[in-house]
């Protein structure tokens, strides 16, 4: 089963309660979601809540004089999985980005080296 983690502000707030959100296939049951999460992340699942989110309506037109219409994006099924005390999923942990070097410092160093070379 394909579990796609949802990284939103709401899911980051829910992490304090050991609850994680995933987009799951529409046909997935709560039991199947619990088994998949437990197997993939090696954690103990205590609760699963699911919901179906209807796709948004989007407008379309097939040309300048064609009559415009409305279509819908795909529906999504979202599962909120609560874990046992002490368990966590590393997918959602924030990763620190390596510090970027200052490019302006490099260019000034090269210029100063060129000037020193000219003096000698």
C-alpha positions in Angstrom: 0.0 0.0 0.0 1.3 3.4 -0.9 1.4 5.9 2.1 2.1 9.5 1.2 2.9 11.6 4.2 1.1 15.0 4.4 3.5 17.8 5.5 1.2 20.7 6.5 0.9 23.0 9.4 -1.9 21.0 10.9 0.1 17.8 10.7 3.1 19.4 12.4 0.8 20.5 15.3 -0.7 17.0 15.5 2.7 15.5 16.0 2.7 16.7 19.6 -0.2 14.3 20.1 1.7 11.5 18.3 -0.7 11.7 15.3 0.6 11.6 11.7 -1.4 12.1 8.5 -1.1 10.1 5.3 -2.8 10.1 1.9 -3.9 6.5 1.3 -5.7 4.7 -1.5 -9.5 5.2 -1.5 -10.1 1.5 -1.1 -7.9 1.2 2.0 -9.6 0.2 5.3 -8.5 1.4 8.7 -7.1 -2.1 9.5 -5.0 -2.1 6.3 -3.7 1.4 7.0 -2.7 0.4 10.5 -0.9 -2.7 9.3 0.9 -0.8 6.5 2.2 2.0 8.9 3.3 -0.5 11.5 5.1 -2.6 9.0 6.8 0.3 7.1 7.9 2.4 10.1 8.2 -0.3 12.8 5.9 1.4 15.2 2.7 0.4 17.2 -0.5 2.0 16.0 -3.2 2.7 18.6 -5.8 4.6 16.5 -6.7 5.3 12.9 -9.2 7.9 11.7 -10.0 8.3 8.0 -11.8 10.9 5.9 -12.6 11.4 2.3 -11.8 14.9 0.9 -13.8 15.8 -2.2 -11.8 17.2 -5.1 -12.1 20.9 -5.8 -14.1 22.2 -8.7 -12.0 23.7 -11.5 -13.2 25.6 -14.6 -12.0 24.9 -18.1 -12.6 26.2 -21.6 -11.9 24.6 -24.9 -11.2 27.8 -26.8 -12.2 31.4 -27.2 -15.8 30.8 -28.3 -16.4 27.4 -26.7 -18.8 27.1 -23.7 -16.7 26.9 -20.5 -17.4 24.1 -18.1 -16.5 22.7 -14.7 -14.6 19.6 -13.8 -13.4 18.2 -10.5 -10.0 17.2 -9.2 -9.6 13.7 -7.8 -11.0 12.9 -4.3 -8.4 12.0 -1.7 -8.6 9.7 1.3 -6.6 10.9 4.3 -5.7 8.8 7.3 -4.8 10.2 10.7 -2.7 7.6 12.6 -2.0 7.8 16.3 1.0 5.9 17.7 1.8 4.4 21.1 3.7 6.6 23.7 7.4 6.8 22.8 7.0 5.9 19.1 7.6 8.4 16.4 8.0 8.5 12.6 11.3 10.0 11.3 9.7 11.1 7.9 8.1 14.1 9.7 11.2 15.1 11.7 12.6 18.4 10.6 16.0 18.1 8.9 18.5 20.9 9.3 19.8 22.2 6.0 23.6 22.6 5.8 24.8 26.2 6.1 25.4 27.8 2.8 28.8 29.5 2.3 28.8 33.2 1.7 29.5 33.8 -2.0 30.5 37.4 -1.5 33.4 36.4 0.7 34.8 34.1 -2.0 34.7 36.9 -4.6 36.4 39.4 -2.4 39.1 36.8 -1.5 39.8 36.2 -5.2 40.1 39.9 -5.9 42.4 40.5 -3.0 44.6 37.6 -4.1 44.8 39.0 -7.7 45.8 42.4 -6.2 48.5 40.8 -4.1 49.8 39.0 -7.2 50.0 42.2 -9.2 52.1 43.9 -6.4 54.7 41.2 -6.4 
